[in-house]
Amino acid sequence: MEQKLFDSELRVMEHLWRDGDLTAGVLAKRLTEETGWNRNTTYTVIKKLVSKQVIERLEPNFLCHALVSKEEVQQQEAENLLDKLFDGSPSLLFSSFLGNQKSLPPEEIQRLRQLVEELK
């Protein structure tokens, strides 16, 4: 996945990642209830996702199927953030993040240690 997903597009994707394939009608109904979007707004966002090749439209019933996983999008967004704000440096990102934390819960500290050990 090369293109950035906007917040509105991520809202649609969250439903597909959580619940699997859904019709455009079901997505429109859910997003109307959740965000107040009208049906046309949801369909416009779906069209954009199709053009970005992030979802595909299947028949019958305009079934929407995710072509990328949530993990792929998270990875891409993390890389974009790292490049954009931290000159591609993970240590600068972590330093910035940890510098703003008053205290991390012990389980978070342990999880960070595990991640570092896995990288060795």
Backbone as a chain_set.jsonl record, in Angstrom:
{"seq": "MEQKLFDSELRVMEHLWRDGDLTAGVLAKRLTEETGWNRNTTYTVIKKLVSKQVIERLEPNFLCHALVSKEEVQQQEAENLLDKLFDGSPSLLFSSFLGNQKSLPPEEIQRLRQLVEELK", "coords": {"N": [[0.838, -1.179, 0.0], [0.698, 2.064, -0.995], [-0.459, 4.574, -0.793], [-1.618, 7.116, 1.435], [-4.095, 6.672, 3.929], [-6.997, 8.414, 4.711], [-8.726, 9.781, 7.603], [-11.512, 9.369, 7.318], [-11.537, 7.262, 5.514], [-10.265, 5.327, 6.99], [-12.197, 4.857, 8.92], [-14.146, 3.394, 7.523], [-12.582, 1.184, 6.839], [-12.014, 0.094, 9.364], [-14.4, -1.17, 10.076], [-14.492, -3.209, 8.154], [-12.157, -4.623, 8.737], [-12.714, -5.498, 11.299], [-15.142, -6.937, 11.063], [-15.114, -8.348, 8.687], [-16.042, -9.031, 5.244], [-18.457, -6.738, 4.048], [-21.569, -5.396, 2.902], [-21.99, -2.433, 0.902], [-24.283, -1.107, 1.618], [-24.735, -1.933, 4.29], [-22.442, -0.892, 5.483], [-22.937, 1.84, 5.013], [-25.236, 2.243, 6.569], [-24.269, 1.692, 9.159], [-22.284, 3.684, 9.4], [-23.798, 5.962, 9.197], [-25.209, 5.845, 11.584], [-23.08, 5.934, 13.361], [-21.509, 8.203, 12.716], [-23.067, 10.096, 11.512], [-22.932, 10.43, 8.815], [-24.267, 10.739, 5.501], [-25.716, 8.422, 3.153], [-24.559, 8.793, 0.597], [-22.074, 9.939, 1.218], [-20.701, 7.819, 2.461], [-20.624, 6.014, 0.281], [-19.026, 7.483, -1.478], [-16.589, 7.526, -0.096], [-16.05, 4.788, -0.106], [-15.722, 4.411, -2.876], [-13.335, 5.851, -3.248], [-11.579, 4.27, -1.772], [-11.665, 1.94, -3.281], [-10.522, 2.893, -5.654], [-7.961, 3.371, -4.74], [-7.131, 0.868, -4.454], [-7.456, -0.516, -2.07], [-9.668, -1.681, -1.079], [-11.917, -4.062, -2.563], [-14.678, -4.241, -4.785], [-17.232, -6.488, -4.792], [-19.591, -8.556, -6.432], [-22.575, -10.359, -5.679], [-24.598, -7.523, -4.634], [-22.859, -5.329, -4.037], [-20.615, -5.921, -2.39], [-18.09, -5.282, -0.078], [-14.656, -5.823, 0.199], [-11.753, -6.068, 2.086], [-8.503, -5.418, 0.919], [-6.091, -5.014, 2.053], [-4.421, -5.528, 5.148], [-5.056, -4.564, 8.573], [-2.702, -4.445, 9.987], [-0.823, -4.011, 7.945], [-1.5, -1.409, 7.169], [-1.06, -0.048, 9.574], [1.712, -0.404, 9.798], [2.632, 1.009, 7.532], [1.694, 3.604, 8.144], [3.151, 4.074, 10.487], [5.761, 4.083, 9.482], [5.581, 6.308, 7.801], [5.11, 8.352, 9.685], [7.474, 8.199, 11.167], [9.383, 8.904, 9.186], [8.448, 11.455, 8.471], [8.428, 13.07, 10.826], [10.588, 12.368, 12.45], [12.977, 12.04, 11.12], [13.336, 9.455, 10.16], [14.267, 8.002, 12.303], [13.932, 5.618, 14.705], [14.79, 5.715, 17.385], [14.691, 8.439, 18.024], [11.938, 8.864, 17.88], [10.99, 7.163, 19.985], [12.328, 8.304, 22.131], [11.16, 10.85, 22.177], [8.504, 10.149, 22.686], [8.679, 8.744, 25.168], [9.767, 10.702, 26.743], [7.645, 12.335, 27.302], [6.064, 10.958, 29.002], [4.816, 10.481, 32.214], [4.917, 8.278, 33.888], [5.355, 4.923, 33.035], [3.269, 2.077, 33.004], [4.285, -0.942, 34.676], [3.876, -3.262, 33.087], [3.902, -2.257, 30.487], [6.492, -1.326, 30.287], [7.843, -3.756, 30.486], [6.912, -4.958, 28.134], [8.069, -3.297, 26.189], [10.761, -3.854, 26.696], [10.802, -6.539, 25.901], [10.272, -6.269, 23.168], [12.603, -4.935, 22.309], [14.52, -6.872, 22.924], [13.749, -8.882, 21.136], [14.546, -7.759, 18.768], [17.275, -7.963, 18.794]], "CA": [[0.0, 0.0, 0.0], [1.542, 3.246, -1.151], [-1.174, 5.819, -0.534], [-2.098, 7.378, 2.786], [-5.533, 6.598, 4.144], [-7.511, 9.508, 5.523], [-9.541, 9.335, 8.733], [-12.804, 8.864, 6.84], [-11.285, 5.968, 4.899], [-9.961, 4.399, 8.083], [-13.471, 4.49, 9.567], [-14.717, 2.305, 6.72], [-11.702, 0.024, 6.95], [-12.156, -0.503, 10.704], [-15.543, -2.096, 10.028], [-14.121, -4.376, 7.349], [-11.157, -5.392, 9.477], [-13.345, -6.102, 12.478], [-16.271, -7.825, 10.77], [-14.981, -9.035, 7.408], [-16.747, -8.449, 4.105], [-19.763, -6.123, 4.311], [-22.123, -4.678, 1.76], [-21.931, -0.974, 1.004], [-25.478, -0.69, 2.345], [-24.502, -2.145, 5.725], [-21.463, 0.124, 5.88], [-23.606, 3.149, 5.023], [-26.129, 2.29, 7.736], [-23.434, 1.788, 10.366], [-21.6, 4.97, 9.474], [-24.824, 6.972, 9.479], [-25.462, 5.775, 13.029], [-21.848, 6.226, 14.089], [-20.904, 9.507, 12.435], [-24.021, 11.028, 10.919], [-22.737, 10.521, 7.364], [-25.364, 10.242, 4.675], [-25.358, 7.265, 2.319], [-23.663, 9.223, -0.484], [-20.735, 10.141, 1.776], [-20.096, 6.496, 2.619], [-20.343, 5.47, -1.046], [-17.894, 8.236, -2.021], [-15.383, 7.028, 0.573], [-15.819, 3.441, -0.629], [-15.154, 4.568, -4.226], [-11.938, 6.271, -3.105], [-10.827, 3.103, -1.324], [-11.565, 1.048, -4.438], [-9.552, 3.473, -6.598], [-6.64, 3.205, -4.125], [-6.929, -0.584, -4.421], [-7.399, -0.934, -0.677], [-10.776, -2.633, -1.012], [-12.492, -4.392, -3.862], [-16.131, -4.362, -4.833], [-17.645, -7.791, -5.299], [-21.029, -8.746, -6.628], [-23.712, -9.442, -5.717], [-24.929, -6.613, -3.53], [-21.835, -4.339, -3.734], [-19.9, -6.419, -1.226], [-16.769, -4.669, 0.069], [-13.666, -6.752, 0.735], [-10.463, -5.417, 2.335], [-7.353, -5.999, 0.228], [-4.927, -4.818, 2.92], [-4.716, -5.796, 6.56], [-4.864, -3.457, 9.503], [-1.275, -4.429, 10.306], [-0.118, -3.366, 6.826], [-1.767, 0.03, 7.239], [-0.349, 0.452, 10.749], [3.136, -0.369, 9.465], [2.837, 2.114, 6.597], [1.496, 4.86, 8.874], [4.283, 4.233, 11.402], [6.919, 4.481, 8.667], [5.346, 7.691, 7.365], [5.313, 9.214, 10.85], [8.906, 8.171, 11.452], [10.066, 9.698, 8.163], [7.974, 12.84, 8.447], [8.699, 13.849, 12.035], [11.758, 11.934, 13.208], [14.083, 11.768, 10.194], [13.497, 8.018, 9.992], [14.968, 7.455, 13.463], [13.079, 5.062, 15.76], [15.221, 6.142, 18.716], [14.139, 9.781, 18.261], [10.508, 8.689, 18.151], [10.801, 6.619, 21.328], [12.801, 9.312, 23.076], [10.118, 11.868, 22.243], [7.328, 9.56, 23.337], [8.957, 8.43, 26.569], [10.038, 11.953, 27.449], [6.372, 12.958, 27.67], [5.329, 10.06, 29.888], [5.147, 10.645, 33.635], [5.374, 6.944, 34.285], [4.749, 3.836, 32.271], [2.943, 0.912, 33.832], [5.321, -1.988, 34.588], [3.639, -4.197, 31.972], [4.337, -1.581, 29.26], [7.961, -1.333, 30.316], [8.243, -5.124, 30.159], [6.621, -5.19, 26.711], [9.103, -2.587, 25.438], [11.992, -4.648, 26.832], [10.655, -7.734, 25.061], [10.418, -5.859, 21.767], [14.01, -4.653, 22.069], [15.22, -8.167, 22.92], [13.412, -9.587, 19.885], [15.278, -7.125, 17.68], [18.713, -8.303, 18.885]], "C": [[0.883, 1.242, 0.0], [0.862, 4.529, -0.679], [-1.642, 5.904, 0.914], [-3.61, 7.231, 2.833], [-5.947, 7.726, 5.081], [-8.428, 8.956, 6.61], [-10.874, 8.746, 8.283], [-12.637, 7.474, 6.223], [-10.974, 4.911, 5.96], [-11.222, 3.976, 8.831], [-14.134, 3.327, 8.839], [-13.89, 1.041, 6.91], [-11.841, -0.665, 8.304], [-13.307, -1.503, 10.735], [-15.19, -3.365, 9.263], [-13.097, -5.244, 8.068], [-11.796, -6.139, 10.644], [-14.332, -7.199, 12.099], [-16.159, -8.594, 9.458], [-15.794, -8.335, 6.331], [-18.133, -7.947, 4.505], [-20.266, -5.462, 3.04], [-21.995, -3.171, 2.0], [-23.135, -0.453, 1.786], [-25.32, -0.83, 3.852], [-23.502, -1.119, 6.241], [-22.113, 1.502, 5.993], [-24.493, 3.287, 6.255], [-25.32, 2.463, 9.021], [-22.801, 3.158, 10.507], [-22.574, 6.13, 9.645], [-25.081, 7.021, 10.984], [-24.257, 6.271, 13.831], [-21.395, 7.674, 13.94], [-21.886, 10.549, 11.908], [-23.835, 11.21, 9.419], [-24.009, 10.114, 6.652], [-24.823, 9.126, 3.781], [-24.346, 7.64, 1.22], [-22.225, 9.432, 0.004], [-20.015, 8.804, 1.903], [-19.722, 5.914, 1.259], [-19.161, 6.184, -1.712], [-16.585, 7.743, -1.404], [-15.042, 5.628, 0.066], [-15.197, 3.519, -2.028], [-13.683, 4.959, -4.17], [-11.068, 5.089, -2.68], [-10.656, 2.083, -2.45], [-10.505, 1.589, -5.401], [-8.122, 3.38, -6.053], [-6.247, 1.731, -4.037], [-6.702, -1.106, -3.004], [-8.562, -1.888, -0.38], [-11.203, -2.96, -2.444], [-13.997, -4.541, -3.7], [-16.462, -5.694, -5.494], [-19.153, -7.812, -5.469], [-21.38, -10.142, -6.147], [-23.716, -8.477, -4.53], [-23.834, -5.633, -3.13], [-21.131, -4.707, -2.429], [-18.494, -5.831, -1.211], [-15.834, -5.629, 0.786], [-12.335, -6.026, 0.884], [-9.345, -6.164, 1.625], [-6.054, -5.826, 1.013], [-5.352, -5.046, 4.367], [-4.494, -4.532, 7.4], [-3.379, -3.313, 9.837], [-0.457, -3.767, 9.19], [-0.284, -1.848, 6.875], [-1.037, 0.637, 8.436], [1.142, 0.594, 10.461], [3.453, 0.816, 8.554], [2.706, 3.464, 7.3], [2.658, 5.126, 9.824], [5.525, 4.686, 10.641], [6.784, 5.919, 8.193], [5.603, 8.675, 8.5], [6.796, 9.329, 11.175], [9.673, 9.048, 10.468], [9.718, 11.18, 8.259], [8.463, 13.66, 9.642], [10.007, 13.528, 12.739], [12.934, 11.523, 12.326], [14.374, 10.273, 10.052], [14.131, 7.316, 11.179], [14.005, 6.929, 14.527], [13.492, 5.545, 17.151], [14.731, 7.553, 19.037], [12.654, 9.72, 18.578], [10.284, 8.207, 19.577], [11.241, 7.61, 22.391], [11.747, 10.4, 23.266], [8.906, 11.356, 23.006], [7.577, 9.362, 24.827], [9.247, 9.677, 27.379], [8.772, 12.647, 27.923], [5.545, 12.098, 28.628], [5.771, 10.299, 31.33], [5.649, 9.325, 34.187], [4.618, 5.931, 33.437], [4.398, 2.714, 33.238], [4.01, -0.171, 33.65], [5.12, -2.949, 33.417], [4.034, -3.576, 30.626], [5.86, -1.558, 29.172], [8.469, -2.724, 29.937], [8.024, -5.427, 28.685], [7.664, -4.5, 25.829], [10.44, -3.335, 25.515], [11.95, -5.878, 25.934], [10.852, -7.382, 23.584], [11.877, -5.598, 21.416], [14.8, -5.959, 22.012], [14.97, -8.943, 21.639], [14.166, -9.025, 18.696], [16.762, -7.506, 17.662], [19.074, -9.5, 18.057]], "O": [[1.709, 1.433, 0.892], [1.526, 5.459, -0.221], [-2.009, 4.903, 1.529], [-4.315, 7.616, 1.901], [-5.318, 7.956, 6.113], [-8.855, 7.804, 6.544], [-11.313, 7.728, 8.818], [-13.497, 6.61, 6.392], [-11.373, 3.753, 5.837], [-11.301, 2.85, 9.322], [-14.624, 2.389, 9.467], [-14.437, -0.042, 7.118], [-11.79, -1.893, 8.376], [-13.197, -2.562, 11.353], [-15.549, -4.466, 9.678], [-13.171, -6.471, 8.008], [-11.444, -7.283, 10.927], [-14.363, -8.259, 12.724], [-17.027, -9.411, 9.149], [-16.186, -7.18, 6.491], [-18.881, -8.632, 5.203], [-19.477, -5.023, 2.204], [-21.904, -2.706, 3.136], [-23.025, 0.524, 2.526], [-25.724, 0.055, 4.606], [-23.694, -0.543, 7.312], [-21.869, 2.237, 6.95], [-24.498, 4.331, 6.908], [-25.658, 3.29, 9.868], [-22.78, 3.731, 11.596], [-22.205, 7.172, 10.186], [-25.159, 8.096, 11.58], [-24.409, 6.942, 14.851], [-20.954, 8.299, 14.905], [-21.574, 11.739, 11.863], [-24.5, 12.047, 8.809], [-24.749, 9.253, 7.128], [-23.613, 8.927, 3.68], [-23.403, 6.896, 0.953], [-21.273, 9.134, -0.717], [-18.859, 8.673, 1.5], [-18.626, 5.377, 1.097], [-18.383, 5.555, -2.429], [-15.59, 7.564, -2.108], [-13.873, 5.319, -0.165], [-14.258, 2.783, -2.333], [-12.874, 4.457, -4.951], [-9.95, 4.927, -3.171], [-9.613, 1.438, -2.552], [-9.681, 0.826, -5.907], [-7.171, 3.316, -6.833], [-5.148, 1.4, -3.592], [-5.886, -1.996, -2.767], [-8.45, -2.781, 0.459], [-10.893, -2.238, -3.391], [-14.506, -4.911, -2.642], [-16.026, -5.98, -6.609], [-19.887, -7.157, -4.729], [-20.534, -11.035, -6.209], [-22.949, -8.61, -3.577], [-23.85, -5.137, -2.004], [-21.063, -3.909, -1.493], [-17.788, -5.876, -2.219], [-16.167, -6.176, 1.837], [-11.84, -5.434, -0.075], [-9.247, -7.387, 1.715], [-5.035, -6.427, 0.672], [-6.494, -4.788, 4.747], [-3.836, -3.581, 6.978], [-2.864, -2.201, 9.955], [0.498, -3.042, 9.469], [0.668, -1.1, 6.652], [-0.458, 1.718, 8.325], [1.76, 1.59, 10.833], [4.425, 1.537, 8.778], [3.515, 4.364, 7.076], [3.105, 6.265, 9.957], [6.253, 5.566, 11.098], [7.761, 6.667, 8.185], [6.238, 9.711, 8.299], [7.306, 10.421, 11.427], [10.518, 9.846, 10.874], [10.587, 12.044, 8.144], [8.866, 14.812, 9.484], [10.49, 14.327, 13.541], [13.788, 10.742, 12.747], [15.52, 9.875, 9.847], [14.499, 6.146, 11.074], [13.327, 7.719, 15.184], [12.633, 5.761, 18.006], [14.392, 7.844, 20.184], [12.169, 10.443, 19.448], [9.473, 8.783, 20.303], [10.597, 7.739, 23.432], [11.477, 10.82, 24.391], [8.356, 12.048, 23.863], [6.763, 9.775, 25.654], [8.996, 9.704, 28.584], [8.818, 13.459, 28.847], [4.442, 12.484, 29.014], [6.966, 10.317, 31.623], [6.673, 9.266, 34.867], [3.425, 6.067, 33.166], [5.143, 2.437, 34.178], [4.579, -0.293, 32.566], [6.095, -3.403, 32.817], [4.458, -4.294, 29.72], [6.434, -1.75, 28.1], [9.414, -2.854, 29.159], [8.855, -6.08, 28.053], [8.095, -5.068, 24.826], [11.16, -3.436, 24.522], [12.939, -6.219, 25.285], [11.516, -8.11, 22.846], [12.339, -5.994, 20.346], [15.655, -6.13, 21.143], [15.877, -9.59, 21.114], [14.402, -9.734, 17.719], [17.424, -7.385, 16.631], [20.237, -9.905, 18.031]]}, "num_chains": 1, "name": "protein.A"}
